[in-house]
């Protein structure tokens, strides 16, 4: 996984007493599969994921600057462009999926909507509006990340570009 439940909490408030492994991690995995893999490509995704895992080892390997910039956001192209980062993009996308589905539980007796003793249900229109807003923000941030990756690729391609020169004799 590229992000943690804390990445989601950094963009929108979510109760601390949630069982993150059961309630948030499935949405993180879904969003990585549905949004990141198609946009970044499997090779790029695996590179980022491996770098993150390596940085968490007992003898950590520092994350490359390019991956830190992609994850956390940065200014680039001589400070003319900005990217908010994959952590924010994924935080909003996961939050969107979580909000749409968090109040429904499957039980042995069917689907139930859980309401606490002192809570009031939010109407479905409000849930959809909040989820759509978060998804829109997440997709925009993800678009910025793709633009950053494309900019880096263009720069690498330009450095490796070696023009082929052809000479033609003119005249006699």
Buried (B, 14 or more C-beta within 10 A) or exposed (E): BBBBBEBBBEBBEBEEEBEBEEBBBBBBEBBBEEBBBEBBEEEBBEBBBEBBEEBEEEEEEEBEEBBBBBBBBBEBEEEEEBBBBBBBBBBBBBBBBBBBBBBEEEEEEEEEEEEEEEEEEEEEEEBEEBBEBBBEBBBEBBEBBBBBBEBBEEEEEEEEEEEEEEEEEEEE
